[in-house]
Amino acid sequence: MPIDAGTEENPAAGVVAAAAWRVRAISVLPGYRLSVTFADETSGFVDLSAVRSEPSLGVFAALANPQCFDQAGVVLGVVTWPNGADLDPLWMYEEISTAKNKTWSVPF
């Protein structure tokens, strides 16, 4: 079952992520994948199925645990996890925008 995560803003500072490449919303999909929608309505998929639990991956190694991966959310236009892992939204945007199948397989 997909898990939806909305965009979060920093109400104390009045900050709203507005750049076209900022992530507006995500859904966590089976198989370590995310459905991503950006501020300019560009959308696609991020495939993190290559993630594995090994120390060389640092903070990303924890994402191999499905319970950790499923906690993905959006904070100020960036996909983040509670353990401190995050994905560069500009890199995601560029990869998804230019991919024929609108899928970016994250290289681990």
Backbone as XML, in Angstrom:
<?xml version="1.0"?>
<chain id="A" units="angstrom">
  <residue number="1" name="MET">
    <atom name="N" x="0.840" y="-1.175" z="0.000"/>
    <atom name="CA" x="0.000" y="0.000" z="0.000"/>
    <atom name="C" x="0.880" y="1.232" z="0.000"/>
  </residue>
  <residue number="2" name="PRO">
    <atom name="N" x="0.680" y="2.153" z="-0.944"/>
    <atom name="CA" x="1.479" y="3.376" z="-0.978"/>
    <atom name="C" x="1.230" y="4.242" z="0.249"/>
  </residue>
  <residue number="3" name="ILE">
    <atom name="N" x="2.275" y="4.929" z="0.652"/>
    <atom name="CA" x="2.194" y="5.871" z="1.760"/>
    <atom name="C" x="2.385" y="7.258" z="1.174"/>
  </residue>
  <residue number="4" name="ASP">
    <atom name="N" x="1.441" y="8.152" z="1.417"/>
    <atom name="CA" x="1.542" y="9.508" z="0.887"/>
    <atom name="C" x="2.209" y="10.418" z="1.900"/>
  </residue>
  <residue number="5" name="ALA">
    <atom name="N" x="3.068" y="11.290" z="1.399"/>
    <atom name="CA" x="3.705" y="12.291" z="2.249"/>
    <atom name="C" x="3.555" y="13.631" z="1.559"/>
  </residue>
  <residue number="6" name="GLY">
    <atom name="N" x="3.052" y="14.596" z="2.246"/>
    <atom name="CA" x="2.854" y="15.925" z="1.668"/>
    <atom name="C" x="4.058" y="16.814" z="1.890"/>
  </residue>
  <residue number="7" name="THR">
    <atom name="N" x="4.018" y="17.973" z="1.313"/>
    <atom name="CA" x="5.086" y="18.946" z="1.479"/>
    <atom name="C" x="4.943" y="19.628" z="2.829"/>
  </residue>
  <residue number="8" name="GLU">
    <atom name="N" x="6.059" y="19.869" z="3.451"/>
    <atom name="CA" x="6.069" y="20.543" z="4.739"/>
    <atom name="C" x="6.748" y="21.892" z="4.561"/>
  </residue>
  <residue number="9" name="GLU">
    <atom name="N" x="6.212" y="22.898" z="5.191"/>
    <atom name="CA" x="6.873" y="24.188" z="5.175"/>
    <atom name="C" x="7.286" y="24.547" z="6.586"/>
  </residue>
  <residue number="10" name="ASN">
    <atom name="N" x="8.154" y="25.518" z="6.706"/>
    <atom name="CA" x="8.608" y="25.965" z="8.012"/>
    <atom name="C" x="7.747" y="27.158" z="8.402"/>
  </residue>
  <residue number="11" name="PRO">
    <atom name="N" x="6.656" y="26.925" z="9.161"/>
    <atom name="CA" x="5.733" y="28.020" z="9.456"/>
    <atom name="C" x="6.351" y="29.119" z="10.319"/>
  </residue>
  <residue number="12" name="ALA">
    <atom name="N" x="7.320" y="28.771" z="11.141"/>
    <atom name="CA" x="7.939" y="29.788" z="11.987"/>
    <atom name="C" x="8.668" y="30.830" z="11.149"/>
  </residue>
  <residue number="13" name="ALA">
    <atom name="N" x="9.298" y="30.390" z="10.085"/>
    <atom name="CA" x="10.054" y="31.317" z="9.249"/>
    <atom name="C" x="9.253" y="31.760" z="8.027"/>
  </residue>
  <residue number="14" name="GLY">
    <atom name="N" x="8.096" y="31.132" z="7.773"/>
    <atom name="CA" x="7.309" y="31.464" z="6.598"/>
    <atom name="C" x="7.957" y="31.002" z="5.317"/>
  </residue>
  <residue number="15" name="VAL">
    <atom name="N" x="8.798" y="29.965" z="5.384"/>
    <atom name="CA" x="9.529" y="29.478" z="4.225"/>
    <atom name="C" x="8.683" y="28.454" z="3.476"/>
  </residue>
  <residue number="16" name="VAL">
    <atom name="N" x="8.552" y="28.653" z="2.185"/>
    <atom name="CA" x="7.860" y="27.704" z="1.330"/>
    <atom name="C" x="8.794" y="27.386" z="0.166"/>
  </residue>
  <residue number="17" name="ALA">
    <atom name="N" x="9.047" y="26.089" z="-0.078"/>
    <atom name="CA" x="9.923" y="25.684" z="-1.178"/>
    <atom name="C" x="9.238" y="26.011" z="-2.502"/>
  </residue>
  <residue number="18" name="ALA">
    <atom name="N" x="9.847" y="26.871" z="-3.335"/>
    <atom name="CA" x="9.182" y="27.338" z="-4.549"/>
    <atom name="C" x="9.912" y="26.983" z="-5.842"/>
  </residue>
  <residue number="19" name="ALA">
    <atom name="N" x="11.165" y="26.570" z="-5.803"/>
    <atom name="CA" x="11.899" y="26.246" z="-7.028"/>
    <atom name="C" x="11.209" y="25.089" z="-7.747"/>
  </residue>
  <residue number="20" name="ALA">
    <atom name="N" x="11.236" y="25.115" z="-9.081"/>
    <atom name="CA" x="10.565" y="24.085" z="-9.883"/>
    <atom name="C" x="11.015" y="22.683" z="-9.512"/>
  </residue>
  <residue number="21" name="TRP">
    <atom name="N" x="12.266" y="22.512" z="-9.119"/>
    <atom name="CA" x="12.819" y="21.195" z="-8.832"/>
    <atom name="C" x="12.597" y="20.747" z="-7.388"/>
  </residue>
  <residue number="22" name="ARG">
    <atom name="N" x="11.944" y="21.550" z="-6.585"/>
    <atom name="CA" x="11.636" y="21.134" z="-5.213"/>
    <atom name="C" x="10.532" y="20.083" z="-5.233"/>
  </residue>
  <residue number="23" name="VAL">
    <atom name="N" x="10.637" y="19.113" z="-4.354"/>
    <atom name="CA" x="9.649" y="18.044" z="-4.278"/>
    <atom name="C" x="8.408" y="18.573" z="-3.567"/>
  </residue>
  <residue number="24" name="ARG">
    <atom name="N" x="7.264" y="18.349" z="-4.185"/>
    <atom name="CA" x="5.997" y="18.771" z="-3.596"/>
    <atom name="C" x="5.332" y="17.628" z="-2.838"/>
  </residue>
  <residue number="25" name="ALA">
    <atom name="N" x="5.422" y="16.403" z="-3.377"/>
    <atom name="CA" x="4.765" y="15.267" z="-2.739"/>
    <atom name="C" x="5.442" y="13.969" z="-3.171"/>
  </residue>
  <residue number="26" name="ILE">
    <atom name="N" x="5.358" y="12.971" z="-2.299"/>
    <atom name="CA" x="5.865" y="11.641" z="-2.626"/>
    <atom name="C" x="4.862" y="10.593" z="-2.160"/>
  </residue>
  <residue number="27" name="SER">
    <atom name="N" x="4.973" y="9.423" z="-2.750"/>
    <atom name="CA" x="4.290" y="8.225" z="-2.269"/>
    <atom name="C" x="5.338" y="7.142" z="-2.188"/>
  </residue>
  <residue number="28" name="VAL">
    <atom name="N" x="5.363" y="6.424" z="-1.074"/>
    <atom name="CA" x="6.277" y="5.296" z="-0.927"/>
    <atom name="C" x="5.610" y="4.093" z="-1.579"/>
  </residue>
  <residue number="29" name="LEU">
    <atom name="N" x="6.330" y="3.456" z="-2.507"/>
    <atom name="CA" x="5.815" y="2.315" z="-3.253"/>
    <atom name="C" x="6.563" y="1.047" z="-2.847"/>
  </residue>
  <residue number="30" name="PRO">
    <atom name="N" x="5.999" y="-0.115" z="-3.142"/>
    <atom name="CA" x="6.708" y="-1.362" z="-2.844"/>
    <atom name="C" x="8.028" y="-1.443" z="-3.611"/>
  </residue>
  <residue number="31" name="GLY">
    <atom name="N" x="8.958" y="-2.239" z="-3.089"/>
    <atom name="CA" x="10.219" y="-2.476" z="-3.792"/>
    <atom name="C" x="11.204" y="-1.333" z="-3.682"/>
  </residue>
  <residue number="32" name="TYR">
    <atom name="N" x="11.156" y="-0.569" z="-2.591"/>
    <atom name="CA" x="12.090" y="0.542" z="-2.377"/>
    <atom name="C" x="12.015" y="1.584" z="-3.494"/>
  </residue>
  <residue number="33" name="ARG">
    <atom name="N" x="10.796" y="1.945" z="-3.830"/>
    <atom name="CA" x="10.591" y="2.962" z="-4.861"/>
    <atom name="C" x="9.744" y="4.099" z="-4.305"/>
  </residue>
  <residue number="34" name="LEU">
    <atom name="N" x="9.899" y="5.269" z="-4.912"/>
    <atom name="CA" x="9.114" y="6.441" z="-4.552"/>
    <atom name="C" x="8.473" y="7.011" z="-5.810"/>
  </residue>
  <residue number="35" name="SER">
    <atom name="N" x="7.242" y="7.459" z="-5.690"/>
    <atom name="CA" x="6.596" y="8.251" z="-6.721"/>
    <atom name="C" x="6.788" y="9.701" z="-6.271"/>
  </residue>
  <residue number="36" name="VAL">
    <atom name="N" x="7.307" y="10.540" z="-7.156"/>
    <atom name="CA" x="7.684" y="11.904" z="-6.788"/>
    <atom name="C" x="6.985" y="12.910" z="-7.703"/>
  </residue>
  <residue number="37" name="THR">
    <atom name="N" x="6.473" y="13.983" z="-7.102"/>
    <atom name="CA" x="5.919" y="15.100" z="-7.865"/>
    <atom name="C" x="6.652" y="16.359" z="-7.421"/>
  </residue>
  <residue number="38" name="PHE">
    <atom name="N" x="7.127" y="17.114" z="-8.413"/>
    <atom name="CA" x="7.882" y="18.334" z="-8.143"/>
    <atom name="C" x="6.967" y="19.558" z="-8.195"/>
  </residue>
  <residue number="39" name="ALA">
    <atom name="N" x="7.490" y="20.680" z="-7.779"/>
    <atom name="CA" x="6.720" y="21.924" z="-7.701"/>
    <atom name="C" x="6.124" y="22.337" z="-9.038"/>
  </residue>
  <residue number="40" name="ASP">
    <atom name="N" x="6.799" y="22.016" z="-10.151"/>
    <atom name="CA" x="6.289" y="22.400" z="-11.472"/>
    <atom name="C" x="5.423" y="21.323" z="-12.112"/>
  </residue>
  <residue number="41" name="GLU">
    <atom name="N" x="4.984" y="20.333" z="-11.308"/>
    <atom name="CA" x="4.122" y="19.220" z="-11.728"/>
    <atom name="C" x="4.862" y="18.119" z="-12.484"/>
  </residue>
  <residue number="42" name="THR">
    <atom name="N" x="6.168" y="18.242" z="-12.700"/>
    <atom name="CA" x="6.933" y="17.127" z="-13.254"/>
    <atom name="C" x="6.830" y="15.981" z="-12.260"/>
  </residue>
  <residue number="43" name="SER">
    <atom name="N" x="6.665" y="14.768" z="-12.759"/>
    <atom name="CA" x="6.562" y="13.634" z="-11.854"/>
    <atom name="C" x="7.290" y="12.432" z="-12.437"/>
  </residue>
  <residue number="44" name="GLY">
    <atom name="N" x="7.601" y="11.493" z="-11.568"/>
    <atom name="CA" x="8.287" y="10.287" z="-11.994"/>
    <atom name="C" x="8.537" y="9.391" z="-10.806"/>
  </residue>
  <residue number="45" name="PHE">
    <atom name="N" x="9.483" y="8.477" z="-10.984"/>
    <atom name="CA" x="9.764" y="7.477" z="-9.967"/>
    <atom name="C" x="11.245" y="7.472" z="-9.619"/>
  </residue>
  <residue number="46" name="VAL">
    <atom name="N" x="11.521" y="7.205" z="-8.348"/>
    <atom name="CA" x="12.887" y="7.047" z="-7.873"/>
    <atom name="C" x="13.008" y="5.609" z="-7.401"/>
  </residue>
  <residue number="47" name="ASP">
    <atom name="N" x="13.935" y="4.870" z="-8.002"/>
    <atom name="CA" x="14.148" y="3.462" z="-7.674"/>
    <atom name="C" x="15.376" y="3.346" z="-6.780"/>
  </residue>
  <residue number="48" name="LEU">
    <atom name="N" x="15.160" y="3.014" z="-5.522"/>
    <atom name="CA" x="16.250" y="2.835" z="-4.570"/>
    <atom name="C" x="16.431" y="1.353" z="-4.231"/>
  </residue>
  <residue number="49" name="SER">
    <atom name="N" x="16.014" y="0.460" z="-5.120"/>
    <atom name="CA" x="16.073" y="-0.975" z="-4.842"/>
    <atom name="C" x="17.500" y="-1.498" z="-4.704"/>
  </residue>
  <residue number="50" name="ALA">
    <atom name="N" x="18.478" y="-0.730" z="-5.135"/>
    <atom name="CA" x="19.879" y="-1.158" z="-4.997"/>
    <atom name="C" x="20.423" y="-0.921" z="-3.593"/>
  </residue>
  <residue number="51" name="VAL">
    <atom name="N" x="19.633" y="-0.274" z="-2.715"/>
    <atom name="CA" x="20.092" y="-0.002" z="-1.355"/>
    <atom name="C" x="20.311" y="-1.329" z="-0.624"/>
  </residue>
  <residue number="52" name="ARG">
    <atom name="N" x="21.361" y="-1.382" z="0.144"/>
    <atom name="CA" x="21.657" y="-2.584" z="0.916"/>
    <atom name="C" x="22.299" y="-2.175" z="2.229"/>
  </residue>
  <residue number="53" name="SER">
    <atom name="N" x="22.218" y="-3.046" z="3.175"/>
    <atom name="CA" x="22.738" y="-2.747" z="4.500"/>
    <atom name="C" x="24.218" y="-3.088" z="4.568"/>
  </residue>
  <residue number="54" name="GLU">
    <atom name="N" x="25.037" y="-2.120" z="4.242"/>
    <atom name="CA" x="26.485" y="-2.291" z="4.370"/>
    <atom name="C" x="27.087" y="-0.963" z="4.806"/>
  </residue>
  <residue number="55" name="PRO">
    <atom name="N" x="28.057" y="-1.015" z="5.678"/>
    <atom name="CA" x="28.625" y="0.201" z="6.265"/>
    <atom name="C" x="29.116" y="1.239" z="5.253"/>
  </residue>
  <residue number="56" name="SER">
    <atom name="N" x="29.562" y="0.802" z="4.082"/>
    <atom name="CA" x="30.091" y="1.762" z="3.113"/>
    <atom name="C" x="29.022" y="2.730" z="2.594"/>
  </residue>
  <residue number="57" name="LEU">
    <atom name="N" x="27.744" y="2.408" z="2.801"/>
    <atom name="CA" x="26.671" y="3.297" z="2.358"/>
    <atom name="C" x="26.326" y="4.358" z="3.396"/>
  </residue>
  <residue number="58" name="GLY">
    <atom name="N" x="26.990" y="4.313" z="4.542"/>
    <atom name="CA" x="26.766" y="5.329" z="5.569"/>
    <atom name="C" x="25.313" y="5.422" z="5.987"/>
  </residue>
  <residue number="59" name="VAL">
    <atom name="N" x="24.776" y="6.633" z="5.994"/>
    <atom name="CA" x="23.414" y="6.881" z="6.454"/>
    <atom name="C" x="22.372" y="6.181" z="5.576"/>
  </residue>
  <residue number="60" name="PHE">
    <atom name="N" x="22.711" y="5.870" z="4.329"/>
    <atom name="CA" x="21.772" y="5.210" z="3.427"/>
    <atom name="C" x="21.626" y="3.720" z="3.706"/>
  </residue>
  <residue number="61" name="ALA">
    <atom name="N" x="22.562" y="3.112" z="4.431"/>
    <atom name="CA" x="22.483" y="1.680" z="4.750"/>
    <atom name="C" x="21.220" y="1.360" z="5.541"/>
  </residue>
  <residue number="62" name="ALA">
    <atom name="N" x="20.790" y="2.266" z="6.399"/>
    <atom name="CA" x="19.586" y="2.036" z="7.203"/>
    <atom name="C" x="18.327" y="1.931" z="6.346"/>
  </residue>
  <residue number="63" name="LEU">
    <atom name="N" x="18.344" y="2.502" z="5.138"/>
    <atom name="CA" x="17.174" y="2.465" z="4.270"/>
    <atom name="C" x="16.884" y="1.065" z="3.746"/>
  </residue>
  <residue number="64" name="ALA">
    <atom name="N" x="17.823" y="0.137" z="3.901"/>
    <atom name="CA" x="17.594" y="-1.248" z="3.502"/>
    <atom name="C" x="16.520" y="-1.891" z="4.381"/>
  </residue>
  <residue number="65" name="ASN">
    <atom name="N" x="16.302" y="-1.332" z="5.563"/>
    <atom name="CA" x="15.246" y="-1.802" z="6.452"/>
    <atom name="C" x="13.932" y="-1.193" z="5.959"/>
  </residue>
  <residue number="66" name="PRO">
    <atom name="N" x="12.964" y="-2.027" z="5.565"/>
    <atom name="CA" x="11.712" y="-1.478" z="5.025"/>
    <atom name="C" x="10.986" y="-0.529" z="5.974"/>
  </residue>
  <residue number="67" name="GLN">
    <atom name="N" x="11.071" y="-0.788" z="7.282"/>
    <atom name="CA" x="10.407" y="0.096" z="8.235"/>
    <atom name="C" x="11.043" y="1.491" z="8.222"/>
  </residue>
  <residue number="68" name="CYS">
    <atom name="N" x="12.325" y="1.566" z="8.018"/>
    <atom name="CA" x="13.006" y="2.859" z="7.910"/>
    <atom name="C" x="12.664" y="3.524" z="6.574"/>
  </residue>
  <residue number="69" name="PHE">
    <atom name="N" x="12.752" y="2.762" z="5.489"/>
    <atom name="CA" x="12.483" y="3.319" z="4.165"/>
    <atom name="C" x="11.077" y="3.909" z="4.079"/>
  </residue>
  <residue number="70" name="ASP">
    <atom name="N" x="10.104" y="3.208" z="4.671"/>
    <atom name="CA" x="8.711" y="3.648" z="4.610"/>
    <atom name="C" x="8.444" y="4.948" z="5.346"/>
  </residue>
  <residue number="71" name="GLN">
    <atom name="N" x="9.416" y="5.454" z="6.093"/>
    <atom name="CA" x="9.258" y="6.706" z="6.823"/>
    <atom name="C" x="9.688" y="7.925" z="6.008"/>
  </residue>
  <residue number="72" name="ALA">
    <atom name="N" x="9.878" y="7.744" z="4.695"/>
    <atom name="CA" x="10.258" y="8.869" z="3.830"/>
    <atom name="C" x="9.219" y="9.974" z="3.924"/>
  </residue>
  <residue number="73" name="GLY">
    <atom name="N" x="9.695" y="11.199" z="3.886"/>
    <atom name="CA" x="8.808" y="12.352" z="3.920"/>
    <atom name="C" x="9.424" y="13.505" z="3.150"/>
  </residue>
  <residue number="74" name="VAL">
    <atom name="N" x="8.721" y="14.613" z="3.076"/>
    <atom name="CA" x="9.207" y="15.799" z="2.374"/>
    <atom name="C" x="9.319" y="16.937" z="3.382"/>
  </residue>
  <residue number="75" name="VAL">
    <atom name="N" x="10.514" y="17.495" z="3.478"/>
    <atom name="CA" x="10.759" y="18.643" z="4.343"/>
    <atom name="C" x="11.391" y="19.744" z="3.498"/>
  </residue>
  <residue number="76" name="LEU">
    <atom name="N" x="10.695" y="20.859" z="3.381"/>
    <atom name="CA" x="11.173" y="21.999" z="2.587"/>
    <atom name="C" x="11.612" y="21.595" z="1.182"/>
  </residue>
  <residue number="77" name="GLY">
    <atom name="N" x="10.826" y="20.720" z="0.547"/>
    <atom name="CA" x="11.082" y="20.339" z="-0.831"/>
    <atom name="C" x="12.142" y="19.283" z="-1.032"/>
  </residue>
  <residue number="78" name="VAL">
    <atom name="N" x="12.542" y="18.611" z="0.031"/>
    <atom name="CA" x="13.585" y="17.580" z="-0.038"/>
    <atom name="C" x="13.034" y="16.276" z="0.536"/>
  </residue>
  <residue number="79" name="VAL">
    <atom name="N" x="13.279" y="15.157" z="-0.158"/>
    <atom name="CA" x="12.908" y="13.848" z="0.380"/>
    <atom name="C" x="13.886" y="13.512" z="1.498"/>
  </residue>
  <residue number="80" name="THR">
    <atom name="N" x="13.348" y="13.230" z="2.677"/>
    <atom name="CA" x="14.179" y="12.956" z="3.846"/>
    <atom name="C" x="13.666" y="11.732" z="4.596"/>
  </residue>
  <residue number="81" name="TRP">
    <atom name="N" x="14.538" y="11.194" z="5.436"/>
    <atom name="CA" x="14.192" y="10.111" z="6.350"/>
    <atom name="C" x="14.589" y="10.540" z="7.755"/>
  </residue>
  <residue number="82" name="PRO">
    <atom name="N" x="13.937" y="9.975" z="8.778"/>
    <atom name="CA" x="14.238" y="10.363" z="10.162"/>
    <atom name="C" x="15.687" y="10.131" z="10.594"/>
  </residue>
  <residue number="83" name="ASN">
    <atom name="N" x="16.404" y="9.240" z="9.919"/>
    <atom name="CA" x="17.797" y="8.971" z="10.312"/>
    <atom name="C" x="18.778" y="9.996" z="9.739"/>
  </residue>
  <residue number="84" name="GLY">
    <atom name="N" x="18.277" y="10.983" z="8.995"/>
    <atom name="CA" x="19.140" y="12.019" z="8.433"/>
    <atom name="C" x="19.467" y="11.843" z="6.960"/>
  </residue>
  <residue number="85" name="ALA">
    <atom name="N" x="19.087" y="10.726" z="6.367"/>
    <atom name="CA" x="19.319" y="10.522" z="4.929"/>
    <atom name="C" x="18.395" y="11.453" z="4.145"/>
  </residue>
  <residue number="86" name="ASP">
    <atom name="N" x="18.884" y="11.955" z="3.011"/>
    <atom name="CA" x="18.046" y="12.742" z="2.119"/>
    <atom name="C" x="18.550" y="12.613" z="0.695"/>
  </residue>
  <residue number="87" name="LEU">
    <atom name="N" x="17.720" y="13.005" z="-0.253"/>
    <atom name="CA" x="18.075" y="12.952" z="-1.668"/>
    <atom name="C" x="18.067" y="14.362" z="-2.238"/>
  </residue>
  <residue number="88" name="ASP">
    <atom name="N" x="19.079" y="14.686" z="-3.006"/>
    <atom name="CA" x="19.203" y="16.003" z="-3.635"/>
    <atom name="C" x="18.043" y="16.179" z="-4.624"/>
  </residue>
  <residue number="89" name="PRO">
    <atom name="N" x="17.129" y="17.125" z="-4.366"/>
    <atom name="CA" x="15.971" y="17.275" z="-5.252"/>
    <atom name="C" x="16.333" y="17.732" z="-6.659"/>
  </residue>
  <residue number="90" name="LEU">
    <atom name="N" x="17.369" y="18.538" z="-6.812"/>
    <atom name="CA" x="17.771" y="18.976" z="-8.149"/>
    <atom name="C" x="18.290" y="17.800" z="-8.969"/>
  </residue>
  <residue number="91" name="TRP">
    <atom name="N" x="19.085" y="16.936" z="-8.353"/>
    <atom name="CA" x="19.604" y="15.755" z="-9.048"/>
    <atom name="C" x="18.444" y="14.851" z="-9.458"/>
  </residue>
  <residue number="92" name="MET">
    <atom name="N" x="17.493" y="14.621" z="-8.546"/>
    <atom name="CA" x="16.318" y="13.808" z="-8.874"/>
    <atom name="C" x="15.555" y="14.418" z="-10.050"/>
  </residue>
  <residue number="93" name="TYR">
    <atom name="N" x="15.328" y="15.718" z="-9.980"/>
    <atom name="CA" x="14.570" y="16.420" z="-11.018"/>
    <atom name="C" x="15.246" y="16.268" z="-12.386"/>
  </residue>
  <residue number="94" name="GLU">
    <atom name="N" x="16.556" y="16.502" z="-12.420"/>
    <atom name="CA" x="17.287" y="16.390" z="-13.688"/>
    <atom name="C" x="17.240" y="14.973" z="-14.243"/>
  </residue>
  <residue number="95" name="GLU">
    <atom name="N" x="17.428" y="13.980" z="-13.389"/>
    <atom name="CA" x="17.418" y="12.588" z="-13.840"/>
    <atom name="C" x="16.036" y="12.164" z="-14.330"/>
  </residue>
  <residue number="96" name="ILE">
    <atom name="N" x="14.992" y="12.502" z="-13.586"/>
    <atom name="CA" x="13.628" y="12.126" z="-13.967"/>
    <atom name="C" x="13.191" y="12.885" z="-15.212"/>
  </residue>
  <residue number="97" name="SER">
    <atom name="N" x="13.520" y="14.167" z="-15.310"/>
    <atom name="CA" x="13.117" y="14.980" z="-16.461"/>
    <atom name="C" x="13.694" y="14.483" z="-17.769"/>
  </residue>
  <residue number="98" name="THR">
    <atom name="N" x="14.885" y="13.908" z="-17.720"/>
    <atom name="CA" x="15.546" y="13.475" z="-18.955"/>
    <atom name="C" x="15.391" y="11.979" z="-19.251"/>
  </residue>
  <residue number="99" name="ALA">
    <atom name="N" x="14.865" y="11.218" z="-18.299"/>
    <atom name="CA" x="14.708" y="9.773" z="-18.504"/>
    <atom name="C" x="13.481" y="9.490" z="-19.369"/>
  </residue>
  <residue number="100" name="LYS">
    <atom name="N" x="13.633" y="8.587" z="-20.312"/>
    <atom name="CA" x="12.514" y="8.236" z="-21.189"/>
    <atom name="C" x="11.357" y="7.617" z="-20.417"/>
  </residue>
  <residue number="101" name="ASN">
    <atom name="N" x="11.665" y="6.811" z="-19.429"/>
    <atom name="CA" x="10.604" y="6.152" z="-18.651"/>
    <atom name="C" x="10.296" y="6.880" z="-17.346"/>
  </residue>
  <residue number="102" name="LYS">
    <atom name="N" x="10.840" y="8.100" z="-17.180"/>
    <atom name="CA" x="10.601" y="8.946" z="-16.000"/>
    <atom name="C" x="10.970" y="8.235" z="-14.700"/>
  </residue>
  <residue number="103" name="THR">
    <atom name="N" x="11.990" y="7.366" z="-14.756"/>
    <atom name="CA" x="12.468" y="6.655" z="-13.581"/>
    <atom name="C" x="13.952" y="6.899" z="-13.402"/>
  </residue>
  <residue number="104" name="TRP">
    <atom name="N" x="14.344" y="7.197" z="-12.185"/>
    <atom name="CA" x="15.752" y="7.359" z="-11.843"/>
    <atom name="C" x="16.145" y="6.238" z="-10.892"/>
  </residue>
  <residue number="105" name="SER">
    <atom name="N" x="17.106" y="5.432" z="-11.290"/>
    <atom name="CA" x="17.641" y="4.384" z="-10.443"/>
    <atom name="C" x="18.841" y="4.962" z="-9.710"/>
  </residue>
  <residue number="106" name="VAL">
    <atom name="N" x="18.717" y="5.108" z="-8.407"/>
    <atom name="CA" x="19.758" y="5.737" z="-7.597"/>
    <atom name="C" x="20.990" y="4.836" z="-7.549"/>
  </residue>
  <residue number="107" name="PRO">
    <atom name="N" x="22.152" y="5.375" z="-7.921"/>
    <atom name="CA" x="23.378" y="4.566" z="-7.909"/>
    <atom name="C" x="23.966" y="4.504" z="-6.496"/>
  </residue>
  <residue number="108" name="PHE">
    <atom name="N" x="23.979" y="3.343" z="-5.920"/>
    <atom name="CA" x="24.590" y="3.182" z="-4.601"/>
    <atom name="C" x="25.935" y="2.542" z="-4.740"/>
  </residue>
</chain>
